[in-house]
Amino acid sequence: MMAESRLLLCALTLLLTAASTARALPVHTARHTSDQCGYQSCPATKPSMLNVHLVPHTHDDVGWLKTVDQYYYGGRNYIQHAGVQYILDSVVSELQKDPARRFIYVETAFFHRWWSEQSAKTRNIVTQLVQEGRLEFVNGGWCMSDEASTHYSAVIDQMTLGLRFLNDTFGECGRPRVAWHIDPFGHAREHASIFAQMGYDGFFFGRLDYQDKGRRMKMKEMEMVWRASESLKPPTADLFTGVLPNGYNPPAGFCWDQSCSDDPVQDDPELEDYNVDDLVNKFISISKAQADVYKTNHIIMTMGSDFQYENAIPWYKNMDKLIHYVNARQKNGSAVNVLYSTPSCYLQELNLAKQIWPIKTDDFFPYADDAHDFWTGYFTSRPALKRYERLSNSLLQTCNQLEVLGGSQSRDGPFGKGDSETMRRAMAVAQHHDAVSGTEKQHVANDYAKRLGIGWDHCQVLVSNSLAALSGSNVPRVFCENLNISVCPLTEGSKRFSMNVYNPLARPISWSVHLPVNGSSYSVQDSNGMAVNSQVIPVSKATQNLRRGRGYAKNELVFQVQAPPLGFSTYSIILLGRAGAPDEPKRAAPVSMQNKYLKATFDPTTGLLSGLTNLETQQSIQLSQNFYWYNASNGNDESRQTSGAYIFRPNSSTPYTISSKPVVSTLQNSVVQEVRQQFSPWVSQVVRLYEGSRELELEWTIGPVPVDDGLGKEVITRLDSSISSAEYFYTDSNGREVLQRRKDYRPTWDLKQTEPVAGNYYPMNSRAFIKDKGSQLTVVTDRSQGVSSLNNGSLEIMLHRRLLYDDYRGVGEPLSEPGEFGDGLVVRGRLLLTLTPPETAADAHRPLAQGMVLQPLLSFQDGTPSAIVEFSALQASLPPAVHLLTLSQWDKDSVLLRLEHQYESSESKTYSKPVTVNLQKMFSTLKVVGASEMSLGANQWKANMTRLQWNTGEILKPLQAEQGDPTPWEITLNPMEIRTFLLNVQLR
């Protein structure tokens, strides 16, 4: 543990109370003054020579062709020969044979499991290897996350989980200095910002667009400083970034894994196959060629690949020889020096090189590895899994919060033992770049979903226990997970029930609910016993077809609920009558539907949307929307490349219209107005406007996508407007900062566009928009998807994919999800549309997107409501600019808190300003008695976090530590800033 005096100094430095007792930062207790890890452990290099840093490594996917368990144990090797436990066994054995040898490891999910199985003797050996820098952890997250389909909150969580284990186990020597994303298929700016704020000194990746790579090699710009935020003051989010030379593989001819067929170093001159001279000459030649495209006299070579080192003996035996014989040439004038190294040691040499490094400010999307091979399909692949992951993230945050608020009873209460850790680990695994990305085999996707489902079970017990403690009611709770298809047995059959609405946001919310019922008349009362306006509407035929006998509700009870910040409200619902039936929808589209904020118009001939008006600002646009599909390529004379899980390649730039005149019906009442559109047997939509809503909802349902015609289909919806967008559009980066996009353009190089559709697709995690001087049309989504703007005033979003061919990237099967009934996956989702002036657009879409990510959790009890029907853990709502990102139990008396300024520095006249929060006055049920600030990854004290500085040729003003905190307990957040605190708390 940290010394008390050091904690006190930290607390004083942070301008927090000197009496702070926040003490639970996990620090390895067995401190050794002789530790020579990190940069201190780096081997000597030769300044006058070309130094070749050999980095032995393995890339161990946390699921891909096999499940996580199968990869760890080496099961189902007929799919892929891989067993991670044997890799770690073998590497640890070989490292002990020579102190010069090095190895890096990345995926904490696997290492954690392996470590738990080791004897005390083996643990001591590994600890010594870590302390001496011979075994080094890089990246350090539970997995190597995807960068296109992940939300920043889930990325931070999975990194925190892995980093905490390493810090608990190895202390400072377990802290990674380098981020290492060698396999993800494109790289997000927000990821770089997160890594920088976590204290990483550098970032290396393997995949780069082939055109970008060609230019960078010519210009010697394979290494750069990535300025990953337009809001955070440099160098806060600056991150040194390097592109690895061979992806993440060894140079050709030098793979000595048992899975490779390259010749070993055969150094007996009497043997016929003696090859030392040839191999040394080849290696020196490769090294010099690589050095020609990098700036310094240091280069890096990745010696390993997927699941390699299951037998580490041939690797190390041949690398030992290679180092010996190449360096022996120095006596004859060779200027090449080879050494075992690590990414951090290589990075340190680059930092000492006194170079001026170029700056990059955009991102690395989309990624293509050839002219017709754009990796933009996975932005949408497996849309149901993407949605389930996003819902699971919302439940995990609620679970974390209620674990804190409910106290110890939440983990062991009237409904049994519950925990958040199971869901935390399942969510961490789901962030892997072959998980939520949708690029795994079907049986692996099923396994990811199963893990999340088990996490749901554990969290629901915890939530039930916590709500029992907070509400005073031990009546069993029901969580209806199929409300999106109008299935909930309790609400369908009960005459009297209550609904608890828990709000995980730090501001009050209003939310529309649709409860499946069989009655025709109900009374709804809020927490104060006041009547709530409600309406009963018939379940749509599309929903009846979708649920296929899983529920029998004829109607839906629709009403608006409110819930206080970080708390719950309770609604009482009583059946008044079953006689009669609600009015059926009218068979026609309305001319318009509107509330006091928004008006949507429809074409009376087609029944399609035709316009949108903001009644508050009196701005109107023409707006049409329809569904289309691109015919997926199965290869042609130009290229054999097909569309698959990774690759999007349509046969034509013109999509097929599903229907230009859907079957339309209309339903309008005092709570909701709906236009129900049936485009085909497999595509339907509800255009919905709630009373009091400033956004238009599009609830789409797609599937099973028919492929009996032999044509794979990539299904999109397209919004065509009168906005003069001039080929520009905007997408978010992992749900945070927004980047400008432009058709057929890359900021970094002169693009030669070879795929006019796929080459213009980008990931959208939570929002995308187009704008002109007067209007901005913003689309907020409920999951990660691919988006583009191929025409002026247009936005198209890919919603679903069903394909017939593999795309030759290793999965070995087409992306054709069977769905629950085996005839193809059906997906339902929502898009929210806002029309605003550009200067106030963020004021609407920022809270709207956060509300889509962190949705209220509904739970139901049969009978009368609980004793306590309303609760808030906050004394007052947080300011509108502040988002409560994390509230989770750290240990018995400590809580991890992250507060985030959710606006960029220039996007809102009202909210893009510093804002101050008082930590002691935040909570109504928690007494904060101590606080210490930590790094974003929660593995360092913020005051002790230092990073390597890089010369970009600019003169930057030094950052002042914690500038702007007016008092010890009041903390100030600047735009896009996230601050992390370890709070010592007591329940009031």
N, C-alpha and C positions, 0 to 999 in steps of 0.2 A: 504494500500500500504506500501511497505517497506520504511523506512526512507531514506532520500537522503544520509545521512552520511553512512548508511549501504551499500547502493548501491555503493557509492564511494569507501568504504573499499573493497567491493567485487571486483570492477573493478581493484583496485590496486593490490589486492592479485592475480588476474588472469594475472597480467603483461600486462593488456590492458590499454588503455588510461584513465587517470584520468578524462578526460572530457566526458567519455562515458555517453550517455543518454539512453541506452537500459533499458527500465523500465517496460516492459509489462508482466513480469512474473505474472500470476494471483494469487494474494494473497488476502484472505478474508479481507475486510476492517474493519470489526467489531472485533478488537482484544480485548481479555479479559485477564487481568493479572491473573485471577483466574482459567484459563483453567487447568484442571487436566486430560488431555487426554493422549493417548500413554502409555508409561511405568509408568508414574507418577500415572495413575489411577488404577493400578493393585491392587487387594485385597491382604491382608496379608495372608501368608501361615504359616505352622507350620514345622519348620526344622526337628523335630524329628519324624514326621509322614509321611505316604504316602499321598500325596496331589493329589486329583482327580479333575482335571480341567474340569468342565462341560461347553461345548461350544454350546450354542443354535444357530442354523443356519438353513438356508433353501438353497437348491440347485435349482436354477431357470434357467432352460435351455432357452437360447435365441433362441427358436425354436427347435422342435424335432418331437413330435407327432402332435403338433399343431403349428401354426405360432406364431411369436412374438406377434402380436396383440391379437390373441386368448388366448395366455397364460396370457397376461397382464389383459385383461378384464374378463377372465373366460368364454370365448365363447367355443362352441362345447364341453361341458363337457361330452358328451357321448363318446368322444374319450379318454379324460383323465380329471379328475376333478382337475382343477388348475386355480387359479386366483391371480396373483401376487399383484394386487392393494389391495386386501383384506388382504394378508399377511402383507404388510407394515402397513396398517390401524390397524390391530389387534396387531401387535408387539409394535408399538408406544404407543398404549393405555395401554398395559400390563406393559411396562417398567416403566411407570410413577407411578405404584403402589408400587414399592419397589426399593430403590436405589441400592440394591445389585444385582439386575437382570442385565443380559448382553445379547446382541445379536450382531451378526456380519452379514454384508451384502456384497455381492460380485459383482453382475452384475449391473454396472452403467447404462447400456441401460434401464433397468427397473426402477431403482431409479430415473434417470433423468426425465422420463415420469411422475412418481408418484409425484415428487417434483413440477413439473410445474402445477399440479392441486391443490396444497395445499393452504390453506388460510395463511395469515400472522401469525395468532395465532399458527397454526400447525407447520409452519416453525420455529417459535421461540422455540417451545417445542423440535422439533427435533434437532435444533442447540444446545440447552442446553444439550440434551442427548449425542450428539457427543462431546461437550466440556468436559463433565464429564467422557468420556470413556465408557459410558453405551451402546451406539450404536457405533460400530466400523466398519470401512470399511476395508476389506481385499482384496487383489489382486487389485481391483480398476479399472481394464480395462473395456471397454465397454462390453466385454463378457469374459468368461473363454475360451481362445483360444484352438483350437486343436494344438497338438504338432508334429504330423507326416506330415500333408499336408499343413502347412502354411509356407509362406516365411517370413524371419525375418523382412523385411521392413514393411510388412503389420501388423505383430505382434506389432512392435514398434509404428506404427500409431494408432492402436486400443487402446493400453495401454495409449498413450499420450492423446487421446480423453477423455477417462474416468478419468484419473488423473487430467486433466485440469479442468473438471467440479467439481470434489471434491475440488480442491484447490480454484477455484473461489468461491465456495459455503461455504466451511467450513474452509478455510485456513489450517494452519499446523495440526489442529486436524482432518482434512479430509484425511491426507496423510497416506496411508497404510504402515505398517512396514513389513507385511508378504505377501508373494505370496501364493496362495491357489488354487491348481489345483486338486481338489478331484475326478474329473470324467474322464479326458482325458485318452486315452487307450494306455499308454506308454508315456515316457517322454524324451524329446530331450535335449541334452546337451546345445545347443545354447539358448534354453529358459532360462535355469538356468543362463547362462552368461548374458543374457539380464536383468533378474531380479536383478542380482548382480550389474550391471552397472547402474540400475535405483535406487539403494540405498536400496533395500530390505535387511532386516536382516536375513530372513529365508524363507523357502519354505516347504509347506506340501502338500502331495498328497495321494490319496486313493488307486490307482490301481498299483499293483506290481506283476510281474510274480510269479506264485505259488511256483516254485522251489526256486527262489531267496528269496521269503518271508520266506519259511521254513528254509533256511540256516541262514538268518539274525535273525530270532527269536531265534534260538539256540545260535548264537554267540553274541546276544544282540547288533546287528548292525542295528537296525531299524532307527537309527538316525545317521547322518554322515555329513561330509563336502564334498560337491560336487565341485571338481575343474573343472570348466566348460570351461576352455580354456587352450590350450597348448602354446598359444602365449602371452597372457596377463599375466603380472607378478603377482604372488600370493601376497596378497589375492584379487586382483582386480575382478576376476571372480569366487572367492570362494563363495559358498552359503551354509549355514547350511540347511540341508534337512532332513525332517522327514517323515516316512511312518506312516500313521494313522492306528490304530489297527483294525477298523471295516469297512474298505472302507471309507464311510462317513456317516454310519448309527449309530444309538444308539446301545448299547449292547442288546443282545436278552432279551426280556421281559420288556424293559424300553422305549418303544415308546408310547408316549401319544398324538400323533396327532389324529385328528378326523378320519384320514384314517387308523389308526391302531386298533388292537383288543386286545392289551395287557391290563391287569388289572390295574386300577388306584390304587393309595395308599389309601387303605380303613382303616382309623385309628380310627374308633369308636369301642372300645372293645366290645360293646354290639351287634354289627352286626355279623351275622353269617359268613360273608366273610371278617372279619378282617384279614389283611395280612401283617401288618407292619413288624413283626419279620421275616417272610419268605422273603419279598422283601429286607429287610436290609441285611439279611444273604446272599442272592443271590448276591446282589450288592457288598458286601465286598469280597465275593469269586471271583467274576469276576475281581474286581479291583486288588486283589493280584495276580491272574493269569496273568493279563496284565502286572503288574509290574515286573513279573519274566522275561519278554523278553525285557524290557527297562532298561536303565542304571541308572537312577536316582530315587529319591523318589518323582518324579512328573510324572503323566501320564495324557493323554488327552482323553476325550470322546466326540465324536460328537453327540450332541443331536438334531437330525433333519435329514431330507433327502429331496427327490425331492418334491418341491412345498409344503412343510409342513409349519405349523403355520398360515394357513388361519383362523383358530381359535386358537389363542395363549393361551387362558385361560386354557385348560386342560394341556398344556405343563407346563406352569409356576406354576400352582397350585400344580401339582404333583412333579415337581422338588423342589419347596419350601419345600414340606413335606419330600422328599427324603433327602435333605441336612440336615433338622432338625433332623430326626430320625437317620441317619447314624452318625452324629456328636454327638448326645446324647449318643451314645455308648462309647464315649471317657471317660466318667466318670467311666466306668467299665473296662477300660484298652485297649479299641480299639485304634489302631494307624492309623486309616483311617480318613482323613479330606477331606470333599467334599466342593467345592465352585463353584459359578458362575465365569466364566473366559472367556478369549479370546485367540486366537492363539498367539498374541503378548505377553500376560502375561505369558502364558506357556513357550514361547520361552525365555523370560527374566529369568525365573527360571532355565532353562537348561543352559543358559549362565553363571549364577552365580554358577553353580554346580561344576565348576573347574574340569570337566572331560576332558580326552583326547579323541578326536573323530576320528574315522577312515576316510580315504579319499577315495572318488570314482572319477575316471577319465573318465570312459566310459559313456554310456547312459543306458536308461531303455527300449530299443527295442530289439527284439519284445516282446510283452506282451501276456502271455497265462494265463488263469485262470483254466485250467485243461489240461490233457495230450493231448487231441486232439482238443483243443479250442484255436487256435492261432489267435489273433486279427490282422491279416495282410492283410485281404481282403480290408479293408477301405483305405489302401494306394492308391488304384486305383478306388474304388467305385465312381460312377457318374463322369466319366472322362470329360464329356462336361462341367459340372458345375465347375470342377477344372480348366479347361482351361478358362472359362468365368471369374472366379474370378481372375486369373492371368492377363488376358487382362484388367480387370477393375482396377487392381492395377497400371498397366502401364498408363492407362488413368488418374487415380487420380493424379499420380505424375506429369504428363504433365499439368493437370488442375491446380494443386497447383502452379507450376512454372509460368504458363502464367497468373495466377491471380496476381502474384507479378510483372511480367515483363510488363503486360499491364496496370497496374494502376487501378484506380477506374472505368474506362470505361469497364474493363473486366466484372465487376459485373452488370453494367447497361449501355448498349451500343446500337448500331444500331440494334442488333438482339434481344433485350429484356433483361430481368433480368436473369442472370445466377449465379450459385454458385458452390462451391466445397463441401460445407457441406453435401449436400444430398448424394453425392457419398461417402464421408468420413464415414458417419454413415452406409450406406449400406455395405461398405467394412468392417467396424468394426463388424457388425452383422455377416457377412459371415465368419469371422475367428472363430466363435463359434465351439466347438468340436462336434457338430452335424450338422454343415453346410457344409463347404468345405470338411469335412471328408467324406461326402456322406452317413451318417448314419441316415438320417431323412426320414420321410414319403414322398411320391412323391409330394403331394400337398404342403408340406412345402418347398421342393426343388424348386418347381415352384415359391413360394413366395420369396425365396432368390434371384432367378434369376430376378424376376419382380422388386425387390428393386434395384438391380444393374442396370437394364435397365432404371429405372427412374433416377438413378444417372448419367447414360450416357447422358440422355436428358439434364439435368441441366448443366453438364460439357461442352457439345457441344455448348450450347449457350455462356457460358463463354469463351471457346476457340475461337469461331467465333468472339466475341467482341474483345478479346485480339489481335488476328491476324489482325483484321481490323485496330486496333490502330497501330500495329507494321508495317504493310505492306502498309497502306494508301489506302486500298481498301475495300469498303463496299459491294462488289458483294457477294451475298449469297454463302455460302460454303456447300458442300455436304460431308458427312462422309460415306463412303461405308463400312459397317460392315460385308458384305458377300463376301469380296474379296477372301476368302479361298475356295469359291465354284464358283468363276468367275461370280459374280453378282455385277453390278454397273450400273444402268440405265444411268447415265450421260456419262460415258466413252463408253458405248455401242452405244449411239446414237449421241454423239456430233462430229462435224467436227473439232472443235478447243477448247481445254480446257487447263487449267493449273493445276498443282499438287503441293501443298505445302507439304514439308517434314519437320516436326518438330522433332528435335532430343533432347530427354530429358537427354541424357548422357553428361558428361562434357569433352568429347573427340569427335573428328570427327568420323563419321560412314560411312560405305558403306553398302548399303542395296539393295537387289534384289526385284524388284516389278513385279507382273504379273497383268496387267490390262485387264479386259474383253472388247473386241472390236469386231466389225463386219467388219472392213476394212482389207485389205491385205497389206497395206503399210502406214507407218507413219513417220513423222519427229519428232524427240525429241531433244529439246535444253535445256541446263542447264541454271543456273542463269547468266552466262556470255555470253549467246548466242552461246555457242559452241555446235556443233552436238554431240549427245550421241549415241553410238552404240546400236541399238535396233533390235529386231527380232520379227516377228509374227509367232506364232505356233498355231496349232489347239487345241481347248479345248479337254481334254481327255474324252473318253467315260465314265470313272469312275466318272468324275466330272459332265458330262451331266446327268448321272443316279442319282447322289446325289442331284442335285439341283431341280429336278422334276418340271420343269416349272417355277421356281422362277426367271429365267433369260434366255436370248436367245442369248447370245454372242456365236459366232462360234469359235472365236479365242482369244488368249491372246497376248498382247504386253509386251514383256519382256525386261527389261533393268536394269542397275545398277544406283542407285542414291547415291549421297553423301550429307551430311549435316554437318554444322559446330557445334561445341559444344554448347549445351544449346541455340539452335537457329534453323533457318530454311533456306532451299534453295527452289527455285521454278523452276519447269520444265514446259516447253511449249510443248504441243503435238498437232500436226496438221495431219489430215487425208490427205493422198496423193492419195489414190485410193482404190476402192472396188473390182476392177476386179481381177479375178483369186483367187486362194486359196493357202495358205501355203502348203509346202510339208508335206505329211502325214508321220508319223513315219514308219520306216522300220520294217517288221515283223521278228525280230531276235534280239538276244542280241549281243552287240559288244564284240570283244575280250577284249577291254579295253576302258576306257575313261580317259582323263587326261588333266590337265592344267600345268602350270609351277611349281606348288607346289605339286600336288597330282595326283596319278594314282590309279584307281580302275579297277580290272580285273573281268571277268565274266566267268563262266563255259559255254562253247558253247553248251553243251548237255542239261543242265537244265535251263540256263538263270539266274542262281542265282549268287550273289556276290561270288567271290572266293579269292580275295586278295586285299591288300591295301599297297601302297608304298608312303612314304614321299620323294619326289624328292629332297628336300633341304638337308635332312640328309642322304639320300640313305639307309633308313631302310625299310624293307618289312616284312609283316606278311601274313600268310594265314588267310583268313577271310571269313567265310560263314555266311549267315543270312537267316532265314526263319520264318514262322509263325506257331504257334501251339495252341492247346487248351487243358486245363485240364478239365476232367469231374468233375463237382462239386458234392460233396457228398450230398446225402439226408439222411445220417445216415446209420449205419450198426450195426452188432452184437457187435462190439468193443466199439462203442459209438454212441449215437443218434445224435451227433452233425452234423449239416448241414453247407454247405457254405451259407453265407448270406452277408448282407451289411457290417457287422463287420468282420466275420470269413471267413478265406480262409481254405478250407479243400478239397483237391482233392481226388478222389477215387483211384487214382494211381499216382505213382511217375513218370510215363512215359506219356508225353502228346501225343496227336494225331497230326500228321502232316496234315496241311490243304491242301497242295499240294507240291509235290517234283519237279514238273515241271510246273511252271506258264506259262501262255500265255504272251509272251514278245514282246515289240516293242521298237525301238530306235529312238531317235531324237537328232541330233547334229548340232550345229551352233556356231557362234562366241561369243554368250552370254552365252548359257547354253547347257549342254548335259544331256539328260534324258534317263533312261531305265525304261519303264513303265511295271509293272508286275501285272498281274491279276491272283490271286491265287484261287479265287472262286467267286461266285456271290456276296459274302459279305466281301471279303478281297482283297484289291489292294494296290499297292505301287508305288511310283516314286522314283528311285534312281537318285539324281540330283547333278551335279557338275557345279558350276558357274565359269566363267572365273575370275581369280584373287582370288579365294576362297581357303583357307587352310583347309576347312572342307568338308566332304561329307554329303549331306543331304538325309535323308530317310523320305519321306512324306507318311505316312500310312493312310489308310482309312478302317475302320472296322464297319460293321453293314449293315442292321439289323442282329444281331446274331440270327441264326435260333434255335428255341427250340421246334419245332413241333415234334421232335423225343423224347421228354420227358427228354432231357439231358441239364442241366444247363452247361454253358461254361465260362471258365476263359481263355481269349485269351492273348497269350504272343508273343513277338518276341524274338528270341534267336540269339545272336552273338557268334559263335564258332571260336576261333582263335588259332594260334600256340604259343601264349604267355604262358610261364610257370608261371602261377599265384599261383600255390601251395596252392590252396583252399583259398587264400586271395582275398578280393576285398574291395573297398572303396566307401563310400557314404557320401554325404554332410549332415550337420545338419542344417535344415531350410535355406539352401542356403548359409551357411557361411563356418565354419570350417569342415574339412573332418575327418571322423572316419574310422579306419581300421576294417574290418569285416572278419570273418573266418567261414567257413562251420562247422556246428555242434559244435560250440564253444561259450562260454560266458566268458569274462574276470573275472567275479566276482564269478562264482561258477562252479562246475563240472556238465555240462549239461547232462541230460538223454534225448536224442532226441527221440521224439515219433511221430513227423510229419516231415519227411525228406525234404519235399518241403516247406510247409507253415512255418515251424519252422526256415527256413533259409532266409525268406524274410524280407527286411528292407525298410524303406521309402527313396525315392530319390526325393529331392525337385528341384534340378537343375542339378545335375551331379552324375555320378558314373564311376568308372574306374577299370581296372585290369592292372597289370604291372609285368614285370620281370626286370632283370638288364639292358636290352638294350632298351625295348620298353614299352610304355604306350598307351593303347587304352582307350580313354575317350569318354563317351556318355553324351551329354548335352541335356536336355529335355525341353519341353515347358510348362510342368505342373507337379504337384506332382504325382508320380507313385510308385508302388512296384517294387523292384529289388532284384535279387539274383545271386549267382554264384554257381551252383551245380556241375560243372565239371571244371577241369583244363582248363584255357583259355577261359572260357565261361561267358557271361553275359546274363541274361534273364530279360525282363522288361514286367510287366503285363500292357496291354493297355486298356482292356475293360472287362466287366463282365456282364453276363445276367443269372440270377439264378431263380430257380423255387420254392424255399422254404425259409421261414423265418428262421433265425438262433437263435431264442429264446433269444434275447437280448433286447427285448422290442419294436422294431419297428412294429412288427406284420404284415409285408407284405414282400414278396420276392423282391429282387432287380432286377426288370425287367422294365426298363425305356421304356415308349411307344414311345418316340421321337415325332417329330412334326406331323407325319402322322399316328401315332397310331400303326405302325407295328414293332416298335423297334427302339432304338436310333442308329443313325449313327454318328461315331466320326472320325474326321480327326486331325492328329497331326504331329509333326516333331521331329526327333531325329538328332542331329548333331554329327558326328564322327570325332575325331582327332587322329592322330598317331604321337607321338613325343617321344623323349628321356624322361625318367622320370624326369630328373633334370630341364627340361624346359617346362614340361607339363602345369604347372600352368600359365605360361606366355601366353599360348593359351586359356586355359579353363576358367580362371577368367574373362577376358573381354568378351569372347564368351557367358558365362552364364549371365553376366549383360546385354548384348545386347538382350538376349532372354527375360529377365524379363522386361526391359524398352525398348520397341520397338518404332521406329519412328511412329508418328501419321501422316497419310496421309489425306489431305483434298483437295477437288476439286472445281474449279470454272469454269463455262462455259465462253468461250471467252478468251481474252488476259490476260497475267499475271498482277499481282499487280504492283504498282509503285515501291515499295521496294521489291526486289526479293530475298534478302539474308540478314540474321541478325544473330548475335551471342551476347548473353548477357554476355559473358566472354571476358576479354581482351586477354586471351590465354587459350589453353587447360590446364586442370589440369594435374599434373604428372600422368603417367600411373598407379601408385600404388594407386592413390586417386580416390575414387568414391563419387560423390555428392549424398548423400542418401536422404536428405530432403531440399527443398526450398519451404516454404509455408508462406502465410500471417498469422501473429499472431494477430496483431491489426492494427490500422490505419497507424502507423509509424514503426512498428516492423515486422521483418521477422525471422522465425525459420530456422536455417541452421544446417544441420548435414553433416560432412565430415567424410569419412571412409577410413581407410587403408584396402584395399581389399585382401591383401596377408597375409598368415600365416608366422610365424617367420622363418621357415626353408624350405619353398617350392620353393623359387626362388632365385637364386644367384644374379639376377639383381634387383629384386623389393622387396625382403624381408628385407628392410632396412628402417630406419626412413626417413621421407620425410616432407619437410616444405612448407607451403602455406601462402601467404600473404593475409589476409582478405581484406585489403583496395585496393589491386591490382587485386582482382578476377574479379569484374564485370565491364562491359563496360557501362551499363545503370543505375547502382545503385551506389550511393555514400554512403559508410559505414561510419557513423559518431560516432557510438558507438557499443560496443560489450561486452557482459557478458556471461561467460560460465555457462552452466546448466548441470544438470544430464541428463542421456539418456532419461528419461521420461519427461523432461522439466517441472518438478514441484518443483525443488529445485535449488538454486544456487550451483554450483559445489564446491565452496569454503566452503560452509556450510554443505556439505553432509558428514555425519559420519555414520559408520555402526558398529554393534557389532562385536567384534573379537573373534575368536574361536581357542582353543588350539588343534593342530593336532600332537603335539610332535615334530614339526619342529622348526628350528630357521630361521625365515624369516626376511630379511632386510626390514626396514620400507620404504614405497613408498615415494618418494619425490614429493611434489605437483608440477604438471605441469613442470616436468623436461624436459628441452630441448627446450623451446620456446626462440629463440635467441633475439627477439625484441618484443615490445608490440603488434604489429600487425601480427607478423609471428608466426604461430602455427605449432608445430611438431606433426606428427602422427607416432606412432609406429605400427608394424604389428598387424592387427586385431583390432586396436583401433578405436572407434567411438567417435568423440567429437561434442558436441551440443552447439550452440551459439544462443543467442538472439541478433539480429543485429538491431540497429536503422539506418534506411536508408532513403535516399531521391532519387527520380528519377533524373537522370542527365538531 
